[in-house]
Amino acid sequence: MNKSITGLLILLILFSTFGTFIGAQEEDTKSLMPEVSLDYPTEATPNQEIKVTVKVKNTVNDVMWDTLAYIDEDSMTKEAKAAFQIVEGKKLFPVRMDPEQEHSVILTVKITTKALSGEYLVPVVVATGIGGCREGCEPSLLTVFSTIKIKRNDPLITLEFDRYQIDIEQGVCEVELVVPYLPNIPFRITNINNTESAYNLRMTVVQDTPMVKGIIDPPVNQSVLQPGGQITGSLYIRASYEAPIGNQVIRVRLAYADKYGADYDLFREINVTVKNVGKNYYDQGKLYYDSCDYENAKISLDQAKVIYQENNNILVVQEIDKLIKRMEANDKFMQGQNRFFSGDLKNAITYYSEAKTLYTEINDCQAVQLCEDAMKAANRPLGGILGGVSGSGGESISTFSIHTIIEIVLAIIVAILLIILIRGKGGSGGRKLNLKGKITRPSQQSTRPSQQPLSRPSATEPIRPLKKF
């Protein structure tokens, strides 16, 4: 019985001793942790600096040495690292802090321009050494988290095209075509945010090819787009004469910034299908034109014109209209030539004038001059007696019509008769002709001495008086 009681007493002593040891351990553990508190703004916006005040109180039962507060960037999330820029991330407290002493340091972070809205944890670590002397201190680490909510108001920008696919025809010339004479797709840039503006808007073509190019007109280069504001324009597309048949891609980029300075990008792609149906008709029409087959040339060119009009390729349509107008002018001029050579000078001038008007509209100065020369020739007396107009603009008397020859012969006959009539009247100082030996009385003349030659009578021939009849 005594042995049992003795055993129980021993067990009680052991449990009591163990409990005391555990309690002491817990008390020692608690004493190794100083009291740490943080003071900071819980809300912030991009570009704002935040001051985090770290307050440490020595609540351990010993001296604290070389206490350091720092932001533990390594334990931050990827989003938090992107949202915060560490300005002053480490600060030292006084070298020695006795029990119940307290000190504060300030850490500084800055919200980046690209920080997204949301709540972020910023870990602050307090590291210190505890012990009776600096050389024999025991390290202690304590991490405290600060929660910061970031608020930002972003502009909401949209970029819309009327369509994202277009069929275009190969160009018909190698010159650099200009807007608005090209196929185009209208676009709209809209700020659908009712409170925030967008800044430094720039729109560029970041992908095209040398043969298929995109041109933005008017250029988008605007400093501010107000809430609800809109920018409109067109993406013009040029396909050169040698552009490859098939699909091409034009990629467009819209860059802008918000009031915090963050940059944004929007990308859009336009699919372009290059065809050559209209070009084939155009080339065929040119061949007919070069061979002077105007009828078939006009048919082919009209077919090409319809296709290019559907593609809004206005410049090519103008080239086709110019070629068709040249054919009409050539036809008018040839009709004028035919009327001129047939003696119908009035209608010839009319056709020359109509041809000149058409040549003027297409700026063919040489052809205009040719028409003017032809009209001058047709306006000369007798239809240009001194020279007719040939097809090449030269002069040739062989081009006179039979009517013109008859007019010339009649004019010559009339002239001869007038000469005979005048000489037949016998003006003053004249004599009548003696025909077939008949003797006629000479007309009495009142001549002045100065008009008659002086002569002396011959000595051998007596002077005879005039015989009156």
ZAROVO-934982 format. One record per residue (C-alpha): residue number from 0; residue in three letters; y, x, z. Coordinates in pm, 1 decimal. Each point is the difference from the previous one (the first is absolute). Layout:
BEGIN
[site NUM,'ALA',[Y,X,Z]]
...
// end
This chain:
BEGIN
[site 0,'MET',[0.0,0.0,0.0]]
[site 1,'ASN',[237.8,278.7,91.6]]
[site 2,'LYS',[-92.0,177.7,-322.3]]
[site 3,'SER',[91.0,-309.1,-201.3]]
[site 4,'ILE',[336.7,-33.8,167.8]]
[site 5,'THR',[66.1,367.0,-52.7]]
[site 6,'GLY',[-80.6,-30.6,-371.0]]
[site 7,'LEU',[234.2,-292.5,-42.1]]
[site 8,'LEU',[281.6,187.1,166.0]]
[site 9,'ILE',[-54.0,295.4,-230.8]]
[site 10,'LEU',[12.9,-226.4,-307.0]]
[site 11,'LEU',[319.6,-164.9,122.3]]
[site 12,'ILE',[159.9,338.2,48.9]]
[site 13,'LEU',[-101.8,109.1,-350.8]]
[site 14,'PHE',[136.3,-317.5,-163.9]]
[site 15,'SER',[320.5,30.1,196.5]]
[site 16,'THR',[44.1,359.3,-104.5]]
[site 17,'PHE',[-70.3,-81.9,-366.9]]
[site 18,'GLY',[244.5,-288.7,5.6]]
[site 19,'THR',[265.7,217.8,150.8]]
[site 20,'PHE',[-60.8,258.8,-273.6]]
[site 21,'ILE',[23.4,-261.2,-278.4]]
[site 22,'GLY',[319.0,-139.7,147.0]]
[site 23,'ALA',[146.9,343.8,22.6]]
[site 24,'GLN',[-90.3,63.3,-361.5]]
[site 25,'GLU',[167.4,-319.4,-109.2]]
[site 26,'GLU',[306.8,83.4,203.0]]
[site 27,'ASP',[11.2,347.3,-148.2]]
[site 28,'THR',[-31.5,-147.3,-351.5]]
[site 29,'LYS',[284.1,-238.2,56.5]]
[site 30,'SER',[212.8,272.7,136.2]]
[site 31,'LEU',[-35.8,200.2,-320.3]]
[site 32,'MET',[183.2,-268.6,-203.8]]
[site 33,'PRO',[379.7,-4.0,28.3]]
[site 34,'GLU',[191.4,-321.0,-56.5]]
[site 35,'VAL',[129.3,-27.0,-359.7]]
[site 36,'SER',[225.8,-271.3,-150.5]]
[site 37,'LEU',[163.6,-41.2,-342.5]]
[site 38,'ASP',[332.3,-155.7,-92.1]]
[site 39,'TYR',[69.8,-75.3,-370.5]]
[site 40,'PRO',[117.5,-279.4,-236.1]]
[site 41,'THR',[-292.5,-218.5,-96.6]]
[site 42,'GLU',[143.8,-98.7,-341.6]]
[site 43,'ALA',[149.2,215.5,-272.7]]
[site 44,'THR',[84.6,3.8,-370.8]]
[site 45,'PRO',[-47.2,271.4,-263.0]]
[site 46,'ASN',[228.3,305.5,31.5]]
[site 47,'GLN',[58.1,-74.2,368.2]]
[site 48,'GLU',[-46.9,272.8,263.0]]
[site 49,'ILE',[-186.8,-94.9,316.4]]
[site 50,'LYS',[45.1,179.4,331.8]]
[site 51,'VAL',[-310.1,-10.9,221.5]]
[site 52,'THR',[82.2,87.8,359.4]]
[site 53,'VAL',[-303.3,143.2,183.7]]
[site 54,'LYS',[31.1,-24.5,379.6]]
[site 55,'VAL',[-250.0,193.6,217.0]]
[site 56,'LYS',[-35.6,-25.8,378.3]]
[site 57,'ASN',[-215.8,244.3,194.9]]
[site 58,'THR',[-231.6,-230.6,187.6]]
[site 59,'VAL',[-268.4,259.4,59.0]]
[site 60,'ASN',[-45.4,175.3,328.1]]
[site 61,'ASP',[86.3,335.9,-144.6]]
[site 62,'VAL',[250.1,183.5,-213.6]]
[site 63,'MET',[17.4,-70.2,-377.6]]
[site 64,'TRP',[61.5,297.9,-228.5]]
[site 65,'ASP',[125.5,25.0,-362.6]]
[site 66,'THR',[-4.9,-370.6,-67.5]]
[site 67,'LEU',[31.8,-84.6,-374.8]]
[site 68,'ALA',[53.8,-332.2,-179.7]]
[site 69,'TYR',[-82.8,-22.6,-370.9]]
[site 70,'ILE',[-85.7,-252.6,-274.0]]
[site 71,'ASP',[-364.2,35.3,-97.0]]
[site 72,'GLU',[34.6,-20.8,-378.5]]
[site 73,'ASP',[-366.3,86.0,-56.2]]
[site 74,'SER',[-114.6,-320.7,165.0]]
[site 75,'MET',[239.1,-221.9,-198.8]]
[site 76,'THR',[-129.2,-225.1,-277.2]]
[site 77,'LYS',[76.1,72.7,-364.9]]
[site 78,'GLU',[243.3,-292.5,-16.3]]
[site 79,'ALA',[176.5,117.1,317.2]]
[site 80,'LYS',[37.5,352.1,-137.9]]
[site 81,'ALA',[163.4,-144.7,-311.7]]
[site 82,'ALA',[229.1,-222.6,205.9]]
[site 83,'PHE',[132.4,262.6,244.7]]
[site 84,'GLN',[168.1,332.9,-50.2]]
[site 85,'ILE',[-19.6,223.9,308.9]]
[site 86,'VAL',[347.1,137.2,74.7]]
[site 87,'GLU',[-54.7,141.9,350.9]]
[site 88,'GLY',[-363.8,-35.9,91.5]]
[site 89,'LYS',[-31.6,237.0,299.4]]
[site 90,'LYS',[201.1,45.8,315.8]]
[site 91,'LEU',[-61.9,208.2,319.4]]
[site 92,'PHE',[72.3,-119.3,351.7]]
[site 93,'PRO',[115.3,240.1,270.4]]
[site 94,'VAL',[-253.2,275.8,59.8]]
[site 95,'ARG',[-79.7,-123.8,352.3]]
[site 96,'MET',[-10.9,-357.2,122.1]]
[site 97,'ASP',[-72.7,-52.1,364.4]]
[site 98,'PRO',[-167.2,-315.7,128.5]]
[site 99,'GLU',[212.6,-316.6,-37.1]]
[site 100,'GLN',[242.5,172.1,-236.6]]
[site 101,'GLU',[73.2,-173.9,-329.4]]
[site 102,'HIS',[163.8,115.6,-323.7]]
[site 103,'SER',[58.8,-139.5,-349.6]]
[site 104,'VAL',[4.3,139.8,-353.5]]
[site 105,'ILE',[85.1,-166.0,-332.3]]
[site 106,'LEU',[-217.7,9.9,-312.8]]
[site 107,'THR',[146.9,-109.2,-336.4]]
[site 108,'VAL',[-167.4,-162.9,-301.3]]
[site 109,'LYS',[150.8,-151.1,-314.9]]
[site 110,'ILE',[-127.2,-297.8,-196.4]]
[site 111,'THR',[-57.7,108.8,-359.3]]
[site 112,'THR',[148.2,-179.0,-299.5]]
[site 113,'LYS',[-348.1,-103.7,-115.4]]
[site 114,'ALA',[-120.0,-131.2,335.6]]
[site 115,'LEU',[-162.5,-337.7,-44.9]]
[site 116,'SER',[61.5,-291.3,228.1]]
[site 117,'GLY',[-240.7,-20.6,295.8]]
[site 118,'GLU',[-85.0,129.3,346.7]]
[site 119,'TYR',[-87.9,364.6,52.5]]
[site 120,'LEU',[-132.5,201.7,296.6]]
[site 121,'VAL',[166.4,331.9,76.1]]
[site 122,'PRO',[-211.6,204.0,252.2]]
[site 123,'VAL',[192.9,208.3,255.3]]
[site 124,'VAL',[-197.1,262.2,193.6]]
[site 125,'VAL',[108.0,152.7,333.4]]
[site 126,'ALA',[-174.1,332.2,69.4]]
[site 127,'THR',[41.0,183.8,330.9]]
[site 128,'GLY',[-167.8,242.7,238.0]]
[site 129,'ILE',[-65.0,-89.2,364.4]]
[site 130,'GLY',[-58.2,253.8,273.8]]
[site 131,'GLY',[135.6,197.9,284.9]]
[site 132,'CYS',[105.6,281.6,-231.5]]
[site 133,'ARG',[81.7,29.4,-366.5]]
[site 134,'GLU',[-291.1,231.3,-66.4]]
[site 135,'GLY',[-260.2,-222.3,162.5]]
[site 136,'CYS',[107.2,-344.2,-122.6]]
[site 137,'GLU',[-235.2,-260.2,-137.1]]
[site 138,'PRO',[88.3,-157.4,-340.9]]
[site 139,'SER',[76.6,-369.7,-24.3]]
[site 140,'LEU',[58.3,-218.0,-309.4]]
[site 141,'LEU',[126.8,-354.9,-7.6]]
[site 142,'THR',[60.0,-203.2,-323.3]]
[site 143,'VAL',[239.4,-294.2,-5.9]]
[site 144,'PHE',[49.3,-217.8,-310.6]]
[site 145,'SER',[330.4,-141.9,-119.0]]
[site 146,'THR',[-9.4,-308.0,-225.6]]
[site 147,'ILE',[280.5,-22.5,-256.8]]
[site 148,'LYS',[48.2,-292.8,-237.5]]
[site 149,'ILE',[160.3,87.1,-333.9]]
[site 150,'LYS',[196.9,-266.6,-182.5]]
[site 151,'ARG',[125.9,28.7,-355.6]]
[site 152,'ASN',[132.7,-238.3,-266.9]]
[site 153,'ASP',[-103.2,102.3,-348.2]]
[site 154,'PRO',[134.6,-128.0,-330.3]]
[site 155,'LEU',[-264.4,-188.3,-195.4]]
[site 156,'ILE',[27.6,102.8,-364.6]]
[site 157,'THR',[-198.8,-151.0,-286.0]]
[site 158,'LEU',[-30.3,130.3,-358.7]]
[site 159,'GLU',[-119.0,-255.3,-255.1]]
[site 160,'PHE',[-44.5,22.9,-377.7]]
[site 161,'ASP',[-14.8,-305.0,-225.7]]
[site 162,'ARG',[-336.1,127.9,-121.4]]
[site 163,'TYR',[-215.7,305.0,49.5]]
[site 164,'GLN',[-150.2,24.4,-348.8]]
[site 165,'ILE',[171.4,24.2,-338.6]]
[site 166,'ASP',[-107.9,50.0,-362.1]]
[site 167,'ILE',[231.1,211.9,-212.8]]
[site 168,'GLU',[-2.3,131.9,-354.5]]
[site 169,'GLN',[31.0,359.6,-105.1]]
[site 170,'GLY',[356.0,98.4,-85.4]]
[site 171,'VAL',[101.1,50.0,-361.2]]
[site 172,'CYS',[225.2,301.4,44.0]]
[site 173,'GLU',[15.3,317.9,204.5]]
[site 174,'VAL',[354.9,-41.6,125.5]]
[site 175,'GLU',[53.2,-70.3,367.8]]
[site 176,'LEU',[31.3,-376.2,25.4]]
[site 177,'VAL',[253.5,-140.2,243.8]]
[site 178,'VAL',[9.2,-309.2,213.9]]
[site 179,'PRO',[28.5,-293.4,-36.6]]
[site 180,'TYR',[-177.2,41.4,-335.0]]
[site 181,'LEU',[-345.2,53.7,151.0]]
[site 182,'PRO',[-278.6,-214.9,144.4]]
[site 183,'ASN',[74.7,-57.7,366.9]]
[site 184,'ILE',[-126.0,-159.5,320.9]]
[site 185,'PRO',[264.8,-138.1,240.4]]
[site 186,'PHE',[-30.4,85.3,370.4]]
[site 187,'ARG',[157.5,-112.5,329.3]]
[site 188,'ILE',[54.7,195.0,323.1]]
[site 189,'THR',[61.2,-229.7,298.5]]
[site 190,'ASN',[76.2,63.4,367.4]]
[site 191,'ILE',[-168.5,-297.5,165.6]]
[site 192,'ASN',[107.9,107.7,349.7]]
[site 193,'ASN',[287.4,-221.3,115.2]]
[site 194,'THR',[141.2,249.1,251.0]]
[site 195,'GLU',[-64.6,357.6,-113.7]]
[site 196,'SER',[135.5,191.0,-300.4]]
[site 197,'ALA',[-186.4,252.0,-213.2]]
[site 198,'TYR',[160.2,331.9,-92.2]]
[site 199,'ASN',[-12.7,260.2,-280.1]]
[site 200,'LEU',[-208.3,-201.5,-246.0]]
[site 201,'ARG',[-133.3,205.5,-291.1]]
[site 202,'MET',[-239.2,-120.6,-271.8]]
[site 203,'THR',[-168.6,250.5,-230.6]]
[site 204,'VAL',[-281.7,22.8,-251.2]]
[site 205,'VAL',[-249.1,242.3,152.9]]
[site 206,'GLN',[-270.5,-27.9,-265.8]]
[site 207,'ASP',[11.0,-50.7,-375.8]]
[site 208,'THR',[-85.1,202.9,-311.7]]
[site 209,'PRO',[210.7,178.2,-264.9]]
[site 210,'MET',[-108.8,-261.2,-255.2]]
[site 211,'VAL',[38.1,-306.0,224.8]]
[site 212,'LYS',[302.6,23.3,227.9]]
[site 213,'GLY',[152.8,-230.8,258.0]]
[site 214,'ILE',[378.8,-31.8,36.7]]
[site 215,'ILE',[164.2,-186.3,290.4]]
[site 216,'ASP',[324.9,-168.3,-96.3]]
[site 217,'PRO',[234.5,-36.2,167.3]]
[site 218,'PRO',[-99.6,292.7,224.1]]
[site 219,'VAL',[-72.9,-98.7,360.7]]
[site 220,'ASN',[213.4,227.8,217.8]]
[site 221,'GLN',[153.9,-212.7,273.1]]
[site 222,'SER',[120.1,114.3,340.8]]
[site 223,'VAL',[-38.5,-333.3,185.9]]
[site 224,'LEU',[-191.0,-321.4,-64.3]]
[site 225,'GLN',[122.3,-266.7,238.1]]
[site 226,'PRO',[-231.0,-254.3,168.8]]
[site 227,'GLY',[-113.2,-246.4,-264.2]]
[site 228,'GLY',[146.5,218.5,-275.8]]
[site 229,'GLN',[-161.9,46.3,-341.3]]
[site 230,'ILE',[4.5,257.8,-280.6]]
[site 231,'THR',[-113.2,-90.3,-351.5]]
[site 232,'GLY',[-70.7,206.2,-309.4]]
[site 233,'SER',[-266.1,70.3,-258.2]]
[site 234,'LEU',[-266.1,259.2,-66.7]]
[site 235,'TYR',[36.2,85.7,-369.9]]
[site 236,'ILE',[-301.6,150.9,-174.5]]
[site 237,'ARG',[15.5,229.9,-301.5]]
[site 238,'ALA',[-307.0,72.7,-211.9]]
[site 239,'SER',[56.5,275.8,-254.4]]
[site 240,'TYR',[-127.7,2.7,-356.4]]
[site 241,'GLU',[-302.1,208.3,105.0]]
[site 242,'ALA',[-76.9,-177.6,328.1]]
[site 243,'PRO',[-378.9,-24.6,46.9]]
[site 244,'ILE',[-150.1,-341.7,-53.7]]
[site 245,'GLY',[-140.4,-150.6,321.2]]
[site 246,'ASN',[89.3,-38.2,367.2]]
[site 247,'GLN',[261.6,206.1,183.7]]
[site 248,'VAL',[134.5,-22.6,357.4]]
[site 249,'ILE',[362.5,24.3,111.6]]
[site 250,'ARG',[43.3,47.4,377.9]]
[site 251,'VAL',[327.7,-85.5,171.9]]
[site 252,'ARG',[116.2,102.6,347.9]]
[site 253,'LEU',[265.9,-166.4,215.5]]
[site 254,'ALA',[122.6,213.9,292.6]]
[site 255,'TYR',[237.2,-118.8,273.3]]
[site 256,'ALA',[88.8,60.1,367.0]]
[site 257,'ASP',[78.1,-211.9,303.0]]
[site 258,'LYS',[291.5,36.4,241.4]]
[site 259,'TYR',[-200.1,245.9,209.5]]
[site 260,'GLY',[-49.7,233.7,-296.2]]
[site 261,'ALA',[-368.0,-69.0,-58.1]]
[site 262,'ASP',[-111.3,22.0,-364.1]]
[site 263,'TYR',[-209.7,-262.6,-174.4]]
[site 264,'ASP',[-177.0,-7.4,-336.4]]
[site 265,'LEU',[-117.5,-283.1,-223.6]]
[site 266,'PHE',[-211.8,63.8,-310.2]]
[site 267,'ARG',[-75.3,-228.5,-294.4]]
[site 268,'GLU',[-207.5,58.9,-314.0]]
[site 269,'ILE',[58.0,-149.4,-344.2]]
[site 270,'ASN',[-288.1,-4.3,-249.2]]
[site 271,'VAL',[112.4,60.6,-358.1]]
[site 272,'THR',[-220.1,-73.4,-301.7]]
[site 273,'VAL',[121.0,181.4,-314.0]]
[site 274,'LYS',[-78.3,-166.5,-333.8]]
[site 275,'ASN',[80.8,77.4,-362.8]]
[site 276,'VAL',[-27.0,-338.2,-177.3]]
[site 277,'GLY',[375.0,-28.2,-55.9]]
[site 278,'LYS',[23.8,365.9,-100.1]]
[site 279,'ASN',[-268.1,-48.7,-266.6]]
[site 280,'TYR',[196.2,-289.2,-149.5]]
[site 281,'TYR',[318.4,206.8,16.3]]
[site 282,'ASP',[-158.8,299.7,-171.7]]
[site 283,'GLN',[-145.3,-225.9,-272.0]]
[site 284,'GLY',[339.8,-157.3,-56.4]]
[site 285,'LYS',[155.5,346.1,-36.7]]
[site 286,'LEU',[-254.7,90.0,-265.6]]
[site 287,'TYR',[82.0,-315.8,-195.2]]
[site 288,'TYR',[370.9,72.9,38.7]]
[site 289,'ASP',[-34.2,356.4,-129.1]]
[site 290,'SER',[-181.6,-135.2,-306.1]]
[site 291,'CYS',[278.6,-259.9,-54.6]]
[site 292,'ASP',[-240.0,-288.2,62.9]]
[site 293,'TYR',[255.0,-190.0,205.4]]
[site 294,'GLU',[-191.0,-325.3,8.4]]
[site 295,'ASN',[-308.4,143.5,173.7]]
[site 296,'ALA',[216.2,234.2,205.8]]
[site 297,'LYS',[185.4,-294.9,149.4]]
[site 298,'ILE',[-326.4,-181.5,80.9]]
[site 299,'SER',[-140.1,300.2,190.5]]
[site 300,'LEU',[327.7,73.8,177.0]]
[site 301,'ASP',[35.4,-363.1,110.0]]
[site 302,'GLN',[-349.0,17.7,152.9]]
[site 303,'ALA',[93.5,318.0,184.9]]
[site 304,'LYS',[326.8,-158.4,114.4]]
[site 305,'VAL',[-179.4,-293.9,164.1]]
[site 306,'ILE',[-222.0,235.7,202.6]]
[site 307,'TYR',[285.5,222.8,114.7]]
[site 308,'GLN',[207.4,-305.0,95.8]]
[site 309,'GLU',[-284.7,-122.7,220.6]]
[site 310,'ASN',[-0.2,341.8,170.4]]
[site 311,'ASN',[379.4,-7.0,36.8]]
[site 312,'ASN',[29.4,328.2,-191.6]]
[site 313,'ILE',[347.3,-86.2,-122.2]]
[site 314,'LEU',[79.4,335.0,-156.5]]
[site 315,'VAL',[-301.9,-9.0,-230.1]]
[site 316,'VAL',[92.2,-358.7,-93.4]]
[site 317,'GLN',[346.9,127.1,-92.7]]
[site 318,'GLU',[-150.2,277.1,-213.1]]
[site 319,'ILE',[-211.1,-259.0,-184.0]]
[site 320,'ASP',[302.1,-227.0,-51.5]]
[site 321,'LYS',[194.0,297.7,-133.4]]
[site 322,'LEU',[-273.6,81.8,-250.9]]
[site 323,'ILE',[-25.4,-361.7,-115.0]]
[site 324,'LYS',[378.2,-16.2,-40.6]]
[site 325,'ARG',[-9.7,318.2,-208.9]]
[site 326,'MET',[-252.0,-162.7,-233.2]]
[site 327,'GLU',[228.1,-304.2,-35.1]]
[site 328,'ALA',[295.9,227.4,-75.7]]
[site 329,'ASN',[-198.2,190.6,-261.9]]
[site 330,'ASP',[-98.3,-328.6,-162.5]]
[site 331,'LYS',[362.8,-120.5,-6.6]]
[site 332,'PHE',[115.0,323.7,-158.2]]
[site 333,'MET',[-265.4,-16.9,-274.2]]
[site 334,'GLN',[98.2,-357.2,-77.6]]
[site 335,'GLY',[357.9,120.9,-30.7]]
[site 336,'GLN',[-113.6,268.8,-241.7]]
[site 337,'ASN',[-184.0,-254.0,-212.2]]
[site 338,'ARG',[310.0,-223.7,-17.2]]
[site 339,'PHE',[220.2,296.8,-87.3]]
[site 340,'PHE',[-216.1,116.2,-288.8]]
[site 341,'SER',[-19.5,-354.7,-136.4]]
[site 342,'GLY',[378.4,-29.5,2.8]]
[site 343,'ASP',[20.6,-246.2,291.7]]
[site 344,'LEU',[259.3,206.9,183.2]]
[site 345,'LYS',[115.5,-271.8,240.5]]
[site 346,'ASN',[-344.0,-59.1,149.6]]
[site 347,'ALA',[-71.8,372.4,-9.6]]
[site 348,'ILE',[296.0,58.9,233.4]]
[site 349,'THR',[-124.9,-277.3,229.3]]
[site 350,'TYR',[-342.2,160.9,35.1]]
[site 351,'TYR',[152.3,346.1,49.7]]
[site 352,'SER',[219.0,-140.9,277.8]]
[site 353,'GLU',[-295.9,-165.9,174.4]]
[site 354,'ALA',[-199.5,323.2,-22.9]]
[site 355,'LYS',[294.9,193.3,144.5]]
[site 356,'THR',[15.9,-235.4,300.1]]
[site 357,'LEU',[-368.9,52.4,75.2]]
[site 358,'TYR',[23.0,378.0,-38.7]]
[site 359,'THR',[300.4,0.7,234.0]]
[site 360,'GLU',[-201.4,-185.1,266.3]]
[site 361,'ILE',[-266.4,271.9,-3.1]]
[site 362,'ASN',[259.1,281.4,-17.0]]
[site 363,'ASP',[-113.1,139.3,-336.5]]
[site 364,'CYS',[327.2,163.0,-108.0]]
[site 365,'GLN',[-137.7,144.9,-323.0]]
[site 366,'ALA',[-125.7,-337.8,-119.5]]
[site 367,'VAL',[331.2,-162.0,94.5]]
[site 368,'GLN',[184.6,253.5,-217.6]]
[site 369,'LEU',[-236.1,-69.3,-290.2]]
[site 370,'CYS',[78.7,-372.8,24.4]]
[site 371,'GLU',[373.1,71.9,1.8]]
[site 372,'ASP',[-32.0,218.5,-311.2]]
[site 373,'ALA',[-196.8,-274.6,-175.3]]
[site 374,'MET',[265.3,-261.6,82.6]]
[site 375,'LYS',[276.0,228.5,-131.0]]
[site 376,'ALA',[-188.5,48.4,-326.7]]
[site 377,'ALA',[-48.7,-374.7,-37.8]]
[site 378,'ASN',[370.4,-62.1,66.2]]
[site 379,'ARG',[124.8,236.3,-279.2]]
[site 380,'PRO',[143.5,-160.2,-320.9]]
[site 381,'LEU',[-268.9,-131.1,-236.8]]
[site 382,'GLY',[-260.5,61.7,264.9]]
[site 383,'GLY',[53.3,372.5,3.9]]
[site 384,'ILE',[52.2,91.7,-363.4]]
[site 385,'LEU',[35.3,364.3,85.5]]
[site 386,'GLY',[-330.7,10.8,180.0]]
[site 387,'GLY',[-269.3,-231.8,133.2]]
[site 388,'VAL',[-188.6,20.8,329.5]]
[site 389,'SER',[-359.5,113.7,-29.0]]
[site 390,'GLY',[-269.0,-38.9,264.8]]
[site 391,'SER',[84.3,343.9,137.9]]
[site 392,'GLY',[372.4,-60.3,15.8]]
[site 393,'GLY',[81.6,197.6,-317.4]]
[site 394,'GLU',[187.5,-114.6,-314.5]]
[site 395,'SER',[-143.5,-55.9,-346.4]]
[site 396,'ILE',[155.0,-165.3,-305.9]]
[site 397,'SER',[-347.8,-103.4,-114.0]]
[site 398,'THR',[-12.0,-256.6,280.8]]
[site 399,'PHE',[258.7,-230.3,-162.6]]
[site 400,'SER',[-126.9,-345.3,-86.7]]
[site 401,'ILE',[26.8,-150.5,-349.2]]
[site 402,'HIS',[284.9,-215.3,123.3]]
[site 403,'THR',[197.1,303.7,101.9]]
[site 404,'ILE',[-58.7,164.4,-342.4]]
[site 405,'ILE',[119.4,-311.6,-179.6]]
[site 406,'GLU',[312.5,-3.9,215.9]]
[site 407,'ILE',[70.3,365.5,-86.0]]
[site 408,'VAL',[-46.0,-59.6,-376.3]]
[site 409,'LEU',[230.2,-301.8,8.4]]
[site 410,'ALA',[261.4,198.2,189.0]]
[site 411,'ILE',[-12.8,278.6,-261.2]]
[site 412,'ILE',[33.6,-250.4,-286.9]]
[site 413,'VAL',[296.4,-166.5,165.1]]
[site 414,'ALA',[164.9,338.9,47.9]]
[site 415,'ILE',[-44.8,94.4,-368.3]]
[site 416,'LEU',[144.4,-330.8,-117.3]]
[site 417,'LEU',[300.2,46.2,224.3]]
[site 418,'ILE',[63.5,346.3,-145.5]]
[site 419,'ILE',[-25.3,-129.6,-356.5]]
[site 420,'LEU',[228.0,-290.2,78.3]]
[site 421,'ILE',[261.4,224.3,154.4]]
[site 422,'ARG',[-4.8,247.7,-289.0]]
[site 423,'GLY',[-0.7,-288.1,-248.5]]
[site 424,'LYS',[325.8,-136.4,135.8]]
[site 425,'GLY',[174.3,328.7,-85.5]]
[site 426,'GLY',[235.5,72.4,275.9]]
[site 427,'SER',[326.3,195.5,-36.1]]
[site 428,'GLY',[-42.5,334.1,-169.3]]
[site 429,'GLY',[-324.4,-109.0,-170.4]]
[site 430,'ARG',[-101.8,-41.0,-365.2]]
[site 431,'LYS',[-243.0,-232.4,-171.8]]
[site 432,'LEU',[-309.3,153.1,-147.8]]
[site 433,'ASN',[-27.5,36.3,-375.9]]
[site 434,'LEU',[-335.0,-145.8,-100.2]]
[site 435,'LYS',[-176.9,73.9,-332.5]]
[site 436,'GLY',[300.7,165.7,-168.6]]
[site 437,'LYS',[229.4,-295.7,23.0]]
[site 438,'ILE',[362.4,94.6,38.0]]
[site 439,'THR',[190.3,-182.3,262.4]]
[site 440,'ARG',[361.3,11.3,88.9]]
[site 441,'PRO',[49.7,209.1,304.9]]
[site 442,'SER',[176.2,-173.3,278.0]]
[site 443,'GLN',[351.9,99.0,69.0]]
[site 444,'GLN',[24.8,214.7,303.1]]
[site 445,'SER',[289.5,71.7,223.2]]
[site 446,'THR',[-98.3,344.6,93.2]]
[site 447,'ARG',[224.4,236.8,170.0]]
[site 448,'PRO',[66.4,336.9,-160.9]]
[site 449,'SER',[-149.7,178.4,286.7]]
[site 450,'GLN',[-331.0,-168.1,-69.5]]
[site 451,'GLN',[-26.1,116.2,-363.8]]
[site 452,'PRO',[-67.4,353.0,-119.1]]
[site 453,'LEU',[281.3,171.1,-192.0]]
[site 454,'SER',[-85.5,122.9,-353.6]]
[site 455,'ARG',[197.9,129.8,-288.0]]
[site 456,'PRO',[-69.4,-140.5,-353.1]]
[site 457,'SER',[-165.8,231.2,-235.0]]
[site 458,'ALA',[221.1,147.0,-266.2]]
[site 459,'THR',[-245.0,-82.9,-269.7]]
[site 460,'GLU',[-46.9,-367.1,102.5]]
[site 461,'PRO',[303.3,-228.3,-26.2]]
[site 462,'ILE',[77.1,-254.3,263.8]]
[site 463,'ARG',[-106.8,-344.8,-105.0]]
[site 464,'PRO',[142.5,-318.1,132.0]]
[site 465,'LEU',[-228.9,-254.1,168.6]]
[site 466,'LYS',[-115.6,-269.7,-228.7]]
[site 467,'LYS',[44.4,-350.3,121.3]]
[site 468,'PHE',[-260.3,-261.9,-69.5]]
// end
